[in-house]
Amino acid sequence: MINASINYPHGYMELHAVSTCSEIGKRGKLAQRKEDVTPTSFATIVNKLADKNFRLGSDASNNDVWLSVNFDDPEFEEAVAGYLYRSLGKRYGRLQGGPIKKHDCKA
């Protein structure tokens, strides 16, 4: 499983390959948005992120989203996270072509 943070104001996605990485959820937002992406939820998540009711913005409640991607294949999980990020980039210019960073996670 990988965890991916999409940060709207800064226009990037950061991948965390170690599930115990201390940076995951570090800011501890009370209403942190988190989506679990699995083979059974994939289509639902794609539709949810494409829906106009799902918003990203520069305010604290809308500035990011965490994706927990679990397909039991790390390479494919990165590809899925990248696809979801690029899909959001179609709606949000700030994310278009933004970098996908790999965090050097420590367990």
C-alpha positions in Angstrom: 0.0 0.0 0.0 1.1 3.5 -0.7 -0.2 6.8 0.7 -0.3 9.8 -1.5 -0.9 13.4 -0.4 -2.3 15.8 -3.0 -1.6 19.4 -2.0 -3.6 21.9 -4.0 -2.0 25.2 -2.9 1.5 24.0 -3.7 0.5 21.9 -6.8 2.2 18.6 -6.1 1.6 15.0 -5.0 3.8 13.2 -2.5 4.0 9.4 -2.3 4.7 7.6 0.9 5.7 3.9 0.4 6.1 3.1 4.1 2.7 2.9 5.8 4.3 3.9 9.2 6.0 7.0 7.7 5.8 9.8 10.3 4.8 12.4 7.7 1.5 10.7 6.9 -1.2 12.7 8.5 1.4 14.8 10.3 -0.6 17.9 10.4 -3.4 16.0 12.1 -6.3 18.0 10.7 -9.6 17.2 12.4 -11.5 16.6 9.2 -8.7 15.4 7.1 -10.0 14.0 3.8 -8.8 10.5 3.1 -9.9 8.1 0.3 -9.2 4.4 0.4 -8.5 3.3 -3.2 -8.8 -0.5 -3.8 -9.8 -2.6 -6.8 -13.4 -2.6 -5.5 -13.5 1.2 -4.8 -11.5 2.5 -7.7 -14.4 3.4 -10.0 -16.3 5.0 -7.1 -13.2 7.1 -6.2 -12.6 8.2 -9.8 -16.2 9.4 -10.0 -16.0 11.1 -6.6 -12.9 13.0 -7.5 -14.5 14.0 -10.9 -17.7 15.2 -9.2 -18.0 19.0 -9.0 -19.0 18.6 -5.3 -15.5 17.4 -4.5 -13.5 20.7 -4.3 -9.9 21.6 -3.8 -9.0 25.1 -2.7 -6.6 27.2 -0.7 -8.6 27.1 2.6 -7.7 24.6 5.3 -10.7 22.3 4.8 -10.2 21.9 1.0 -6.4 22.3 0.5 -5.5 18.6 0.3 -6.6 15.0 0.2 -4.9 11.8 1.2 -5.2 8.7 -0.9 -4.4 5.2 0.5 -3.9 3.1 -2.5 -3.9 -0.7 -2.0 -3.6 -3.1 -5.0 -0.9 -5.3 -3.5 1.5 -4.1 -6.2 3.6 -1.0 -5.4 4.4 -0.1 -9.0 0.7 -0.3 -10.0 -0.3 1.7 -6.9 2.0 4.5 -7.9 0.5 4.4 -11.4 -3.1 4.6 -10.0 -2.2 7.5 -7.7 -0.6 9.3 -10.6 -3.7 8.7 -12.7 -5.9 10.2 -10.0 -3.6 13.2 -9.6 -3.6 13.8 -13.4 -7.4 13.5 -13.4 -7.7 16.2 -10.8 -5.2 18.2 -12.9 -7.8 18.3 -15.7 -10.1 20.3 -13.3 -7.4 22.3 -11.4 -4.8 24.1 -13.4 -2.6 24.4 -10.4 -2.1 20.6 -10.4 -1.6 20.3 -14.2 1.9 19.0 -14.8 2.7 19.3 -11.1 5.5 17.1 -9.8 5.0 13.7 -8.1 7.5 13.5 -5.3 8.6 10.3 -3.5 9.1 10.9 0.2 12.1 9.2 1.7 10.0 7.6 4.4 11.5 6.3 7.6 9.6 3.5 9.4 
